[in-house]
Amino acid sequence: MLSKLKALGPGLLYAGAAVGVSHVVQSTKAGAEYGYILIVGIILAHIFKYPFFELGPKYTQETQQNLLHGFKRIGKWALAIVALLTIGTMFTIQAAVTIVTSGLALKITGLTMSPVAMSAILLIICIAISAIGRFNVLDKIMKVIMITLSVTTVIALVSSFFYQIPSADLKPGKVFDLSNGADIIFLIAFLGWMPAPLDISIWHSIWSEEEVSHGKQQRKSMFDFRVGFWGTAILGASFLMLGANVIYGSGIELAAGGVAYAQQLIDIYVKSIGSWSYWVIAIAAFTTMFSTTLTCLDAIPRVLTRITALWRSHETGDTLDASEVSQSGAKEAVYRMRVIWLFVIAVGALVLLQFFISDMKQMVNVATSLSFLTAPILAILMIQIVRKQLPKSFWPAWKYGIAFTGVAFLILLGVAYLRLVAFS
């Protein structure tokens, strides 16, 4: 068991990036407002997104390159779409995950500084881990974080089943209604990052490539991916059940702001489960959000750096993977470019927080909804990569069936969302 744990790498980085706002904020809120019913949404999101998330590490396993090479082989226009989608969402994503982490950090430490100042401290720590420690340190830290997160979440969930909402506080909970516009808008925001944006497949392929470039043997199985993927599904359901067990039907109004919501969450759970659970809940929530803040800040600069390198090359996506960068003597130049992107994203997120912190609920909804609306574009491009660039046996017929059904599902819900927003 210990040897398998030591062998885990990019799969845990994937889980660290996926388990964040979608779990602590959206899943808990889904359970708190609608009870257990939206577990169905978690299941469907994981089924329909499975082939696309699996593609990231499996493509690298098959080709020894990251998924961006596949986009470039479709054409530079496909690489440009990935770049635009990344740049268009990077500040909002980083701001949304960082401010929730900041709220939890302030709650745990008892410090009285502003949430933006705490966000700056957290981002500096993340930059240090990513830039100074590079991949190996990130890999080791995520093992500790994900083990801590899993153990504390299970303890909190089991404890929540023994809690009974006082009869004086009981109120009828919401019933999810597909004909209700507000419920559909929430569902789309919920599914947008459940378990994560589709971009994470690209991140995973780059981490897999990085692992090989740091002297680790190429993985021959998908065990690493499956642990991360299904682990996020279990954690998503766990946070939803926590919200349902402790908050649903209690009449508690959840705070709108990211900081206030994060702090309120700890108070609600501790009050309900017992004062003994404070550190269990606090550590579970904080490690969840810190892992997301760290992995997002690490992954997005890697994506943008790789895109820049591929765009400048004159080949058809066959140059400047991690090993070739090292051999070409351009490794330090690429590293400097990544560090520059680290600072650009951190500063951009802080500027966004400084001026729009009061609208964090709206920011989270915009970020998650945008990820949902753009997902079909990435999904269609990924299907093209599989069909045109990989062996016919790479995806069996059932995976194509899930992939095409998933695209249709995303498009239909996306059209419904746009109609609701346009006519509301």
C-alpha positions as CSV (number, residue, x, y, z in Angstrom):
1,M,0.0,0.0,0.0
2,L,2.8,2.4,0.9
3,S,4.6,1.7,-2.3
4,K,1.5,2.5,-4.3
5,L,1.1,5.7,-2.4
6,K,4.7,6.7,-3.1
7,A,4.1,6.0,-6.8
8,L,1.2,8.5,-7.0
9,G,2.1,11.8,-8.6
10,P,0.1,13.8,-11.3
11,G,-3.1,12.0,-10.2
12,L,-2.9,13.7,-6.8
13,L,-2.0,17.0,-8.5
14,Y,-5.1,16.6,-10.6
15,A,-7.2,15.9,-7.4
16,G,-5.6,18.9,-5.6
17,A,-6.6,21.2,-8.5
18,A,-10.1,19.6,-8.8
19,V,-11.1,19.6,-5.2
20,G,-11.7,23.2,-4.3
21,V,-14.5,25.7,-4.9
22,S,-16.5,22.9,-6.6
23,H,-16.4,20.9,-3.4
24,V,-16.1,23.3,-0.4
25,V,-18.4,25.9,-1.8
26,Q,-20.6,24.5,-4.6
27,S,-21.0,20.9,-3.3
28,T,-21.7,22.0,0.2
29,K,-24.2,24.6,-1.0
30,A,-25.9,22.0,-3.2
31,G,-26.4,19.8,-0.2
32,A,-27.4,22.7,2.0
33,E,-30.1,24.0,-0.4
34,Y,-31.4,20.9,-2.1
35,G,-30.5,17.9,0.0
36,Y,-29.1,14.7,-1.5
37,I,-30.7,15.0,-5.0
38,L,-27.7,16.8,-6.7
39,I,-25.5,13.8,-6.0
40,V,-27.0,12.7,-9.4
41,G,-25.3,15.8,-10.9
42,I,-21.9,14.8,-9.4
43,I,-22.3,11.3,-10.9
44,L,-23.3,12.5,-14.3
45,A,-20.5,15.1,-14.4
46,H,-17.9,12.5,-13.7
47,I,-19.3,10.0,-16.2
48,F,-19.6,12.5,-19.1
49,K,-16.2,14.2,-18.4
50,Y,-14.3,10.9,-17.7
51,P,-13.0,10.3,-21.3
52,F,-11.7,13.9,-21.5
53,F,-10.0,13.9,-18.2
54,E,-8.4,10.5,-18.9
55,L,-7.1,11.8,-22.2
56,G,-4.6,14.1,-20.6
57,P,-2.3,11.5,-18.9
58,K,-3.1,8.8,-21.4
59,Y,-2.1,11.0,-24.4
60,T,1.3,11.7,-22.6
61,Q,1.6,8.0,-21.9
62,E,1.0,7.2,-25.6
63,T,3.0,10.0,-27.3
64,Q,5.5,11.1,-24.6
65,Q,4.3,14.7,-25.1
66,N,1.7,16.9,-23.5
67,L,-1.8,17.5,-24.9
68,L,-1.0,20.9,-26.3
69,H,1.0,19.2,-29.0
70,G,-2.2,17.5,-30.1
71,F,-4.0,20.8,-30.3
72,K,-1.2,22.3,-32.4
73,R,-1.4,19.3,-34.8
74,I,-5.0,20.2,-35.4
75,G,-3.8,23.6,-36.4
76,K,-2.5,26.8,-34.8
77,W,-6.0,28.1,-34.6
78,A,-6.8,25.3,-32.1
79,L,-3.8,26.2,-30.0
80,A,-5.0,29.8,-30.1
81,I,-8.4,28.8,-28.8
82,V,-6.8,27.0,-25.9
83,A,-4.7,30.1,-25.2
84,L,-7.7,32.5,-25.3
85,L,-9.8,30.2,-23.0
86,T,-6.9,30.0,-20.6
87,I,-6.2,33.8,-20.6
88,G,-9.8,34.6,-20.4
89,T,-10.4,32.7,-17.2
90,M,-7.1,32.6,-15.4
91,F,-7.5,35.7,-13.2
92,T,-11.1,34.9,-12.3
93,I,-10.2,31.2,-11.4
94,Q,-7.2,32.2,-9.4
95,A,-9.1,35.0,-7.6
96,A,-12.1,32.8,-6.8
97,V,-10.0,29.9,-5.3
98,T,-7.6,32.2,-3.4
99,I,-10.2,34.3,-1.7
100,V,-12.0,31.3,-0.2
101,T,-8.7,29.9,1.0
102,S,-8.0,33.4,2.5
103,G,-11.2,33.3,4.4
104,L,-10.4,30.0,5.9
105,A,-6.9,31.0,6.8
106,L,-8.2,34.1,8.6
107,K,-10.7,32.0,10.5
108,I,-8.1,29.5,11.6
109,T,-5.4,31.9,12.5
110,G,-7.6,34.6,14.1
111,L,-5.7,37.3,12.3
112,T,-7.4,40.6,11.7
113,M,-5.8,41.6,8.4
114,S,-7.8,42.1,5.2
115,P,-8.8,39.1,3.1
116,V,-6.8,40.6,0.2
117,A,-3.6,40.9,2.3
118,M,-4.0,37.3,3.4
119,S,-4.6,36.3,-0.3
120,A,-1.3,38.0,-1.1
121,I,0.5,36.0,1.6
122,L,-1.0,32.7,0.3
123,L,0.0,33.5,-3.3
124,I,3.6,34.3,-2.2
125,I,3.8,30.9,-0.5
126,C,2.4,29.2,-3.6
127,I,4.8,31.1,-5.9
128,A,7.7,30.0,-3.7
129,I,6.6,26.3,-3.8
130,S,6.1,26.3,-7.5
131,A,9.0,28.6,-8.6
132,I,11.7,27.7,-6.1
133,G,10.8,24.1,-5.2
134,R,9.6,23.3,-8.8
135,F,7.9,20.0,-9.6
136,N,9.5,17.6,-7.1
137,V,8.5,19.7,-4.0
138,L,5.0,20.3,-5.4
139,D,4.7,16.5,-5.9
140,K,5.7,15.7,-2.3
141,I,3.6,18.4,-0.7
142,M,0.4,17.3,-2.5
143,K,0.8,13.8,-1.1
144,V,0.6,15.2,2.4
145,I,-2.2,17.6,1.6
146,M,-4.4,15.0,-0.1
147,I,-4.0,12.4,2.7
148,T,-4.8,15.0,5.3
149,L,-7.8,16.2,3.3
150,S,-9.2,12.6,2.8
151,V,-8.8,11.5,6.4
152,T,-10.4,14.7,7.9
153,T,-13.2,14.8,5.4
154,V,-14.2,11.2,6.2
155,I,-14.2,11.9,10.0
156,A,-16.3,15.0,9.5
157,L,-18.8,13.2,7.2
158,V,-19.2,10.2,9.6
159,S,-19.8,12.6,12.5
160,S,-22.4,14.5,10.6
161,F,-24.7,11.4,10.3
162,F,-25.1,11.5,14.1
163,Y,-26.3,15.1,14.1
164,Q,-30.0,15.9,14.4
165,I,-31.3,19.4,13.4
166,P,-33.2,20.7,16.4
167,S,-37.0,20.3,15.8
168,A,-37.6,24.0,16.5
169,D,-35.3,24.9,13.7
170,L,-36.7,22.5,11.1
171,K,-38.0,24.1,7.9
172,P,-39.0,22.6,4.6
173,G,-36.0,22.4,2.3
174,K,-35.9,23.4,-1.3
175,V,-37.0,20.9,-3.9
176,F,-34.9,21.0,-7.1
177,D,-37.1,21.9,-10.1
178,L,-35.8,21.6,-13.7
179,S,-38.5,24.1,-14.7
180,N,-37.1,26.7,-12.3
181,G,-34.7,29.1,-13.9
182,A,-32.8,29.8,-10.7
183,D,-32.3,26.1,-10.1
184,I,-31.0,25.6,-13.6
185,I,-28.5,28.5,-13.3
186,F,-27.3,27.0,-10.0
187,L,-26.9,23.5,-11.6
188,I,-24.8,24.9,-14.4
189,A,-22.5,26.8,-12.0
190,F,-22.3,23.6,-9.9
191,L,-21.5,21.4,-12.9
192,G,-19.0,23.9,-14.4
193,W,-16.3,22.9,-12.0
194,M,-17.5,19.5,-11.0
195,P,-15.1,17.8,-10.6
196,A,-13.1,20.5,-12.4
197,P,-13.0,22.6,-15.6
198,L,-12.1,20.6,-18.7
199,D,-8.8,22.5,-19.0
200,I,-7.5,20.3,-16.2
201,S,-6.9,17.5,-18.7
202,I,-4.2,19.7,-20.3
203,W,-2.7,20.5,-16.9
204,H,-2.6,16.8,-16.1
205,S,-0.8,15.9,-19.3
206,I,1.8,18.6,-18.6
207,W,2.4,17.3,-15.0
208,S,2.8,13.8,-16.4
209,E,5.3,15.1,-18.9
210,E,7.1,17.0,-16.1
211,E,7.3,13.8,-14.0
212,V,9.1,12.0,-16.8
213,S,11.5,14.9,-17.4
214,H,12.5,14.7,-13.7
215,G,13.8,11.2,-14.1
216,K,10.7,9.2,-13.0
217,Q,9.7,6.2,-15.1
218,Q,6.9,6.6,-17.5
219,R,3.7,5.2,-16.0
220,K,2.3,2.1,-17.7
221,S,-1.1,2.0,-16.0
222,M,-3.8,4.5,-15.3
223,F,-3.9,3.7,-11.6
224,D,-2.6,7.1,-10.7
225,F,-5.3,8.9,-12.7
226,R,-8.1,6.7,-11.4
227,V,-7.2,7.3,-7.8
228,G,-7.3,11.1,-8.4
229,F,-10.4,11.0,-10.5
230,W,-12.7,8.8,-8.4
231,G,-11.2,10.3,-5.2
232,T,-12.6,13.7,-6.3
233,A,-16.0,12.1,-6.9
234,I,-16.1,10.6,-3.4
235,L,-15.0,13.9,-1.9
236,G,-17.6,15.9,-3.9
237,A,-20.3,13.6,-2.6
238,S,-18.9,13.8,0.9
239,F,-19.1,17.6,1.0
240,L,-22.6,17.5,-0.5
241,M,-23.7,15.1,2.2
242,L,-22.1,17.2,4.9
243,G,-24.2,20.2,3.7
244,A,-27.3,18.1,3.5
245,N,-26.8,16.5,6.9
246,V,-26.0,19.7,8.8
247,I,-27.7,22.6,7.0
248,Y,-30.5,21.3,4.7
249,G,-33.9,22.0,6.4
250,S,-32.3,24.1,9.2
251,G,-33.4,27.5,7.8
252,I,-29.8,28.8,7.9
253,E,-29.0,31.5,5.3
254,L,-25.6,31.0,3.7
255,A,-23.4,34.1,3.3
256,A,-22.9,35.4,-0.2
257,G,-19.3,36.5,0.0
258,G,-16.4,34.1,-0.4
259,V,-14.7,35.0,2.9
260,A,-17.9,35.2,4.9
261,Y,-19.1,31.9,3.5
262,A,-15.9,30.0,4.2
263,Q,-15.8,31.3,7.8
264,Q,-19.6,30.6,8.3
265,L,-19.1,27.0,7.0
266,I,-16.7,26.1,9.8
267,D,-18.9,27.7,12.5
268,I,-22.0,25.8,11.2
269,Y,-20.2,22.4,11.2
270,V,-18.6,22.9,14.6
271,K,-21.8,24.0,16.2
272,S,-23.7,21.1,14.7
273,I,-21.2,18.3,15.1
274,G,-19.5,19.5,18.3
275,S,-16.6,21.7,19.4
276,W,-14.2,18.7,19.3
277,S,-14.6,18.8,15.5
278,Y,-13.2,22.3,15.0
279,W,-9.8,21.3,13.8
280,V,-11.0,18.4,11.8
281,I,-13.4,20.6,9.9
282,A,-10.9,23.5,9.6
283,I,-8.1,21.4,8.4
284,A,-10.3,19.6,5.9
285,A,-11.6,22.8,4.4
286,F,-8.3,24.7,4.4
287,T,-6.2,21.9,2.9
288,T,-8.9,21.5,0.2
289,M,-8.7,25.1,-0.8
290,F,-5.0,25.5,-0.4
291,S,-4.3,22.6,-2.6
292,T,-6.5,24.1,-5.3
293,T,-4.9,27.6,-5.0
294,L,-1.4,26.0,-5.2
295,T,-2.1,23.7,-8.2
296,C,-4.0,26.3,-10.2
297,L,-1.2,28.8,-9.8
298,D,1.3,26.1,-10.8
299,A,-0.6,24.7,-13.8
300,I,-1.8,27.9,-15.6
301,P,1.8,29.3,-16.1
302,R,3.0,25.9,-17.3
303,V,0.2,25.9,-19.9
304,L,0.9,29.4,-21.1
305,T,4.7,28.8,-21.2
306,R,4.2,25.6,-23.3
307,I,1.7,27.4,-25.6
308,T,4.2,30.2,-26.2
309,A,7.0,27.7,-27.0
310,L,4.9,25.7,-29.3
311,W,3.6,28.8,-31.1
312,R,7.1,30.0,-31.8
313,S,8.3,26.7,-33.1
314,H,7.9,26.0,-36.8
315,E,7.2,22.3,-36.4
316,T,3.8,20.7,-36.3
317,G,3.7,20.3,-32.5
318,D,6.7,18.0,-32.3
319,T,9.1,20.3,-30.4
320,L,9.8,21.8,-27.1
321,D,8.4,19.1,-24.8
322,A,10.0,19.0,-21.4
323,S,13.0,16.7,-22.3
324,E,13.8,18.7,-25.5
325,V,13.8,21.9,-23.6
326,S,16.4,20.5,-21.3
327,Q,18.5,19.2,-24.2
328,S,18.3,22.4,-26.2
329,G,19.7,24.6,-23.5
330,A,16.6,26.7,-23.4
331,K,15.4,25.2,-20.1
332,E,16.3,28.3,-18.0
333,A,14.6,30.7,-20.5
334,V,11.4,28.6,-20.3
335,Y,11.7,28.6,-16.5
336,R,12.0,32.4,-16.4
337,M,8.9,32.7,-18.6
338,R,6.9,30.5,-16.3
339,V,8.0,32.5,-13.2
340,I,6.9,35.7,-15.0
341,W,3.5,34.2,-15.7
342,L,3.3,33.1,-12.0
343,F,3.7,36.8,-10.9
344,V,1.3,38.1,-13.6
345,I,-1.5,35.7,-12.6
346,A,-0.9,36.4,-8.9
347,V,-1.0,40.1,-9.3
348,G,-4.0,40.0,-11.7
349,A,-5.9,37.9,-9.2
350,L,-5.1,40.4,-6.3
351,V,-6.2,43.4,-8.4
352,L,-9.4,41.6,-9.2
353,L,-10.0,40.9,-5.5
354,Q,-9.1,44.4,-4.5
355,F,-11.8,45.9,-6.6
356,F,-14.5,43.2,-6.8
357,I,-14.2,41.4,-3.4
358,S,-17.8,42.4,-2.5
359,D,-19.1,40.5,-5.5
360,M,-17.3,37.2,-4.9
361,K,-20.5,35.1,-5.1
362,Q,-21.0,36.5,-8.6
363,M,-17.4,36.0,-9.5
364,V,-17.5,32.3,-8.5
365,N,-20.7,31.9,-10.5
366,V,-19.2,33.7,-13.6
367,A,-16.0,31.6,-13.4
368,T,-17.8,28.3,-13.0
369,S,-20.4,29.1,-15.7
370,L,-17.8,30.3,-18.1
371,S,-15.9,27.0,-17.7
372,F,-19.2,25.1,-18.4
373,L,-20.0,27.2,-21.5
374,T,-16.6,26.7,-23.0
375,A,-16.3,23.0,-22.2
376,P,-17.9,21.8,-25.4
377,I,-15.3,23.6,-27.5
378,L,-12.4,21.9,-25.7
379,A,-14.3,18.6,-25.7
380,I,-14.9,18.7,-29.5
381,L,-11.2,19.5,-30.1
382,M,-10.2,16.6,-27.8
383,I,-12.4,14.2,-29.8
384,Q,-10.6,15.3,-32.9
385,I,-7.2,14.6,-31.3
386,V,-8.3,11.1,-30.5
387,R,-9.9,10.4,-33.9
388,K,-7.1,11.9,-36.1
389,Q,-3.9,11.4,-34.1
390,L,-4.2,8.3,-32.0
391,P,-4.6,4.5,-32.7
392,K,-8.2,3.4,-33.4
393,S,-8.1,1.2,-30.3
394,F,-7.2,4.2,-28.1
395,W,-10.9,4.8,-27.3
396,P,-13.4,1.9,-27.6
397,A,-16.9,2.6,-28.9
398,W,-18.4,3.1,-25.4
399,K,-16.0,5.9,-24.7
400,Y,-16.9,7.7,-27.9
401,G,-20.5,7.2,-26.9
402,I,-20.0,8.8,-23.5
403,A,-17.9,11.6,-25.1
404,F,-20.5,12.6,-27.7
405,T,-23.3,12.3,-25.2
406,G,-21.4,14.5,-22.8
407,V,-20.9,17.1,-25.5
408,A,-24.6,17.1,-26.4
409,F,-25.4,17.3,-22.6
410,L,-23.1,20.3,-22.2
411,I,-24.4,22.1,-25.2
412,L,-28.1,21.6,-24.3
413,L,-27.5,22.9,-20.8
414,G,-25.4,25.7,-22.1
415,V,-28.1,26.9,-24.5
416,A,-30.7,26.7,-21.6
417,Y,-28.4,28.8,-19.5
418,L,-27.9,31.5,-22.1
419,R,-31.6,31.7,-22.7
420,L,-32.3,32.1,-19.0
421,V,-29.6,34.8,-18.6
422,A,-30.8,36.6,-21.8
423,F,-34.5,36.7,-20.8
424,S,-34.2,37.0,-17.1
